[in-house]
Amino acid sequence: MARRINLNADIAEGWGAYDIGDDASLMRIIKSASVACGFHAGDHATMHRIVMLAKELGVSIGAHPGFNDLWGFGRREIKMRTDDLEYMTAYQIGALQAIACYAGLQVTHLKAHGALANMAANDRGYAMAIGRAIKTVDSSIIYVALAGSEMEKAALELGLPLAREGFADRQYEEDGNLASRAIPGTVYRDPATAVEQALRMVEHGEVRARNGKIVKVSVDTICVHGDEPSAVAVAKAVRAGLDKSGIEVVTLPEMIPGR
């Protein structure tokens, strides 16, 4: 049974004058923030605000790259050459690294967003392209990957630090992939449901799939999606559940030693 875990959220997903999610509240609950880098969401000012808050609160930061799709919030699949995908990912890492300098922070992990993450979970070419971008820009960056996915395999093959991710607020399929958001009920907005799933993953290394099957998973970090209206309530409940169970919540660099 794991006695420590990382709790992360996708952060800075507004753009310009528009905010998506209550970033300020979430940052006081989580220990690692995956920061949108301007392609699916986010901009220089939003990123700057988040890195300064991360410094104040002791939250580690990571790049949250997505497809160049502001209109679709990065949730529409885009087929592209793997070399283009690699450079696109490297570009977004570099953007956050530059803004992080204002807070004197390092970018310590990378977590792909939305459709990019879903495609890379099953497409070796996409998973390896993301990994090559990490290895080229900064090989100490932790590759956050859906447990059991092609991204996990890519991180291991490339010798990158790896954090296997589980989701408190999403339903799973029996193959270990996340169930489509298009299916009603696959996003958990009830805090109690999210707590139960998070604790089951951390304490027992398993999750119940949409069809009822028990799926084995190994997780180093638990995600709560920051763009949901229920995000703060869910994150608070999950953090409280972990604390009550005696599970220490730490940053990703603390969770993955030797990065």
Order of alpha helices (4+ residues) and beta strands (2+ residues): beta-alpha-beta-alpha-beta-alpha-beta-alpha-alpha-beta-alpha-beta-alpha-beta-beta-beta-alpha-beta-alpha
